[in-house]
Amino acid sequence: MTAEAESVSDLVVIGGGAAGMTAASRARRLRPDWRITVFERGDYVSFILCGLPYYVDDVVASHESLIVYTPEFFEKERRIEVRTGHEVGRIDHERRLLEVRDLRTGRVFTHGYGKLVVALGAEAVRPRLEGIDLGNIFVLRTIEDGRRIKAALQEGGLRHGVVIGAGYVGVEMAEALTEAGLETVLIEATASVLPGIGVEIGELVERELADNGVRLHKEEMAQRLEGGQRVEGVLASGGEYPADIVIVS
Ligand SMILES: Cc1cc2nc3c(=O)[nH]c(=O)nc-3n(C[C@H](O)[C@H](O)[C@H](O)COP(=O)(O)OP(=O)(O)OC[C@H]3O[C@@H](n4cnc5c(N)ncnc54)[C@H](O)[C@@H]3O)c2cc1C
């Protein structure tokens, strides 16, 4: 980074999720005179990711219902500048400068800060399995991921779904695929769903899954994803399962 900042904010927040927007809003209450700017690389801020599985299975009709406040709300009501579609690529702590890319135009510029909050969230893990890049294999981490999964389901013609990993998101997605009418297999490496939840509640969840037609395979590891352009099956340590769509959770 060589250029001086094109503009400077008293506070910059990187990441417009729950943590970032809460920090920005709290700072506004404490410092009414500060210039506060949020850079978010995605298209949305202040979203409820917890509702994503329910958006996929149509309990929540529109992805817009998952958005609590829009950038316009933050600008108008809280005087917080929100730049969606802007990714921060580098932080120069010494000079208090950020290198920011406008993902829509490709323009790269520098923005200075007095204080900085880094609220980048987490990335979904895509295990390095053979075939992981085939079509119709998804993770669920962002609203965009949810929209991609929903679009694949709406395309129709899908009969078999496989969910890898029976944590909270995996169990919720097994429910969503079943609700969408798919024969669904849930593969879990450990001896229980929702690892850490305890035997008693785990058994209740497993019974509920079985009652709803989800075929749970515990103590199995997914080993390979098979197919041509799109995924067609999952080879696991305990068997081979047909799959028109796979969710890695
Ligand atoms: C499917 C799903 C279901 C969930 N269900 C529940 C639940 O039932 N209960 C519960 O308590 N929690 C749940 N969670 C977890 C909860 O959503 C997260 O804990 C919460 O979103 C974390 O907020 P955050 O602001 O830290 O991160 P995030 O919401 O991930 O926000 C981080 C933001 O930073 C942006 N960003 C990252 N890097 C950059 C960069 N370089 N430049 C600009 N922007 C960047 C990202 O685009 C992202 O928008 C669920 C999560 C998922 C995915």
PDBQT file of the ligand as one rigid body, heavy atoms in Angstrom, charges set to zero:
ROOT
HETATM    1  C1  LIG A 301     -26.980 -21.812   8.399  1.00  0.00    +0.000 C 
HETATM    2  C2  LIG A 301     -26.643 -21.182   9.719  1.00  0.00    +0.000 A 
HETATM    3  C3  LIG A 301     -27.490 -21.351  10.807  1.00  0.00    +0.000 A 
HETATM    4  C4  LIG A 301     -27.180 -20.771  12.037  1.00  0.00    +0.000 A 
HETATM    5  N1  LIG A 301     -28.039 -20.945  13.074  1.00  0.00    +0.000 NA
HETATM    6  C5  LIG A 301     -27.772 -20.361  14.262  1.00  0.00    +0.000 A 
HETATM    7  C6  LIG A 301     -28.668 -20.487  15.367  1.00  0.00    +0.000 A 
HETATM    8  O1  LIG A 301     -29.711 -21.133  15.252  1.00  0.00    +0.000 OA
HETATM    9  N2  LIG A 301     -28.332 -19.856  16.534  1.00  0.00    +0.000 N 
HETATM   10  C7  LIG A 301     -27.189 -19.121  16.666  1.00  0.00    +0.000 A 
HETATM   11  O2  LIG A 301     -26.932 -18.556  17.732  1.00  0.00    +0.000 OA
HETATM   12  N3  LIG A 301     -26.319 -18.985  15.633  1.00  0.00    +0.000 NA
HETATM   13  C8  LIG A 301     -26.586 -19.585  14.452  1.00  0.00    +0.000 A 
HETATM   14  N4  LIG A 301     -25.702 -19.444  13.414  1.00  0.00    +0.000 N 
HETATM   15  C9  LIG A 301     -24.445 -18.713  13.633  1.00  0.00    +0.000 C 
HETATM   16  C10 LIG A 301     -24.602 -17.207  13.485  1.00  0.00    +0.000 C 
HETATM   17  O3  LIG A 301     -25.242 -16.898  12.270  1.00  0.00    +0.000 OA
HETATM   18  C11 LIG A 301     -23.205 -16.596  13.533  1.00  0.00    +0.000 C 
HETATM   19  O4  LIG A 301     -22.685 -16.840  14.816  1.00  0.00    +0.000 OA
HETATM   20  C12 LIG A 301     -23.221 -15.108  13.249  1.00  0.00    +0.000 C 
HETATM   21  O5  LIG A 301     -23.632 -14.869  11.926  1.00  0.00    +0.000 OA
HETATM   22  C13 LIG A 301     -21.827 -14.542  13.450  1.00  0.00    +0.000 C 
HETATM   23  O6  LIG A 301     -21.879 -13.160  13.169  1.00  0.00    +0.000 OA
HETATM   24  P1  LIG A 301     -20.578 -12.396  12.730  1.00  0.00    +0.000 P 
HETATM   25  O7  LIG A 301     -20.963 -10.975  12.520  1.00  0.00    +0.000 OA
HETATM   26  O8  LIG A 301     -19.474 -12.707  13.665  1.00  0.00    +0.000 OA
HETATM   27  O9  LIG A 301     -20.135 -13.078  11.345  1.00  0.00    +0.000 OA
HETATM   28  P2  LIG A 301     -20.890 -13.114   9.943  1.00  0.00    +0.000 P 
HETATM   29  O10 LIG A 301     -22.356 -13.123  10.098  1.00  0.00    +0.000 OA
HETATM   30  O11 LIG A 301     -20.266 -14.231   9.177  1.00  0.00    +0.000 OA
HETATM   31  O12 LIG A 301     -20.460 -11.729   9.276  1.00  0.00    +0.000 OA
HETATM   32  C14 LIG A 301     -19.142 -11.484   8.845  1.00  0.00    +0.000 C 
HETATM   33  C15 LIG A 301     -19.215 -10.636   7.598  1.00  0.00    +0.000 C 
HETATM   34  O13 LIG A 301     -17.904 -10.216   7.250  1.00  0.00    +0.000 OA
HETATM   35  C16 LIG A 301     -17.824 -10.126   5.846  1.00  0.00    +0.000 C 
HETATM   36  N5  LIG A 301     -16.420 -10.155   5.459  1.00  0.00    +0.000 N 
HETATM   37  C17 LIG A 301     -15.538 -11.172   5.651  1.00  0.00    +0.000 A 
HETATM   38  N6  LIG A 301     -14.331 -10.824   5.170  1.00  0.00    +0.000 NA
HETATM   39  C18 LIG A 301     -14.443  -9.557   4.675  1.00  0.00    +0.000 A 
HETATM   40  C19 LIG A 301     -13.526  -8.649   4.062  1.00  0.00    +0.000 A 
HETATM   41  N7  LIG A 301     -12.243  -8.963   3.869  1.00  0.00    +0.000 N 
HETATM   42  N8  LIG A 301     -13.992  -7.432   3.671  1.00  0.00    +0.000 NA
HETATM   43  C20 LIG A 301     -15.302  -7.090   3.873  1.00  0.00    +0.000 A 
HETATM   44  N9  LIG A 301     -16.200  -7.917   4.451  1.00  0.00    +0.000 NA
HETATM   45  C21 LIG A 301     -15.776  -9.128   4.856  1.00  0.00    +0.000 A 
HETATM   46  C22 LIG A 301     -18.598 -11.351   5.374  1.00  0.00    +0.000 C 
HETATM   47  O14 LIG A 301     -19.040 -11.188   4.041  1.00  0.00    +0.000 OA
HETATM   48  C23 LIG A 301     -19.753 -11.388   6.381  1.00  0.00    +0.000 C 
HETATM   49  O15 LIG A 301     -20.903 -10.752   5.881  1.00  0.00    +0.000 OA
HETATM   50  C24 LIG A 301     -25.990 -20.014  12.176  1.00  0.00    +0.000 A 
HETATM   51  C25 LIG A 301     -25.133 -19.839  11.074  1.00  0.00    +0.000 A 
HETATM   52  C26 LIG A 301     -25.450 -20.409   9.860  1.00  0.00    +0.000 A 
HETATM   53  C27 LIG A 301     -24.514 -20.210   8.677  1.00  0.00    +0.000 C 
ENDROOT
TORSDOF 0
